[in-house]
Amino acid sequence: MTRGAARLAMSAAVIAVLASCGVRVAPIGSGSGGGASAVAPIPATDPGTEAGFRKWVNDFRPRALSSGITPATYDRAMAIARYNPEVIRLDRKQSEFSKPVWLYLDGAVSDVRVATGRQMLARHGGTLAAIEGTYGVPREIVLAVWGMESNFGSNRGKMQIIPSLATLAFDGRRSAMFQDQLIAALKIIQAGDTDPQHMLGSWAGAMGHTQFMPTSYLSYAVDFTGDGRRDIWSDDPTDSLASTAAYLARNGWVRGQAWGTEVELPQGFSAVGKGTRRSSAQWAAAGVQRKGGGSLPNGSGSIIRPAGANGPAFLILDNFRSILRYNNSDNYALGVAYLGEAIAGRQGITGAWPRSDRPLSQAERMEIQRLLNARGFYRDEIDGKMGSGTMEAISAYQRAIGVAPDGYPTSILLGQLRRG
């Protein structure tokens, strides 16, 4: 699942010797591996690094076998694994500036993506209806995840997973996590759902139309076509779409309930943040109103303001949190929610975004986290990522100094923290 190294776990794949030459790989059968696709070549590395990597592959073998991998599976897959310096380069790459939520949503819910989503709805309508009936996840939400994760299958990734995961497991920075993903990828191969050469995906191991990590695949992927394989790599997206719905359903999706809605807040409203949950009736009694009129959707939820007090506000229910289990980013979940709304022909966000706000640099975001940590409000990694933990810490600090707690990182907030 999507997007970069934000996920908690990622996938693994294998590289054939011919892949380094960019040779095209043919499908191994109807629906396994998809149409012919150029495999991304692995750049050369220095002999010392490659030798160290080969030693690690041999040393990792007992761990894999103790996890249930057969010697034949391990040797078959890992014999074609190579150290991939491009994977390490991408793993180390960080953007200097974080994209504001409104720019993120401009791309997520673009006119082209909405039009493509509607085309896919028409093309796969029967399949999506069957998936919705089985798992209770609306077809437009499943389509939106597909659009967000791989642009409806056009960007599934061309790297073979085993070399990518083996490289990350060998690297050491997050080796324990990627060793688990590598074991999971080997189990997928051993089960016969695909083979090393056709297990393709992103540099970090996310696979298929909706970018499943190997561990998530083992837990949630389904064989909706009934052909005996849980085939998320095929040009046919059926198993991928059904697996996505199964994932959301098993992670809290409530059949028949909305994900949430845009809302208007009363003057002086301060109960912002995912840590504050109330029923829709309680929110309505507190003066929260649905943007554009009408009653609030039923359920229990929280109020978020992803762009701070000067931007739109949203009531998020359990189904929004289900999307967060797929990718723990409010921006991502809003992207899925509103891409789905647009595909279904419903209204988008009407509140104005503070587009004149200056984006903070990576160094400034990390400084905010360090200063929050020094004051006892933040205990997580100093990484510059403004996720839920950081936003909750900002809200707590804002309450402590008597400022409206919107949880939004700005240059003004940084100045307040610097002054102490």
Buried (B, 14 or more C-beta within 10 A) or exposed (E): BBBBBBBEBBBBBBBBEBBBEEEEBEBEEEBBBBEEBEBBBBEEBEEEBBEEBBEBBEEBBEBBEEBEBEEEBBEBBBEBBBBBBBBBEBBEEEEEEBEBBBBBBEEBBBEEBBEBBBEBBEEBEEBBEBBBEBBBBBBBBBBBBBBBBBBBBEEBBBBBBBBBBBBBBBBEEBBEBBBBBBBBBBBBBBEEBBBBBBBBBBBBBBBBBBBBBBBBBBBBBBBBBEBEBBBBBBBBBBBBBBBBBBBBBEBBBBEEBBBBBBBBBEEEBBBBBBEBBBEBEEBBEEEBBBBEEEEBBBBEBBBBBBBBBBBBBBBBBBBBBBBBBBBBBBBBBBBBBBBBBBBBEEEEBEBEBBEEBEBBBBEBBBBBBEBBBEBEBBEBEBEBBBBBBBBBBBBBBBBEEEBBBBBBBBEEBBEBBEEE
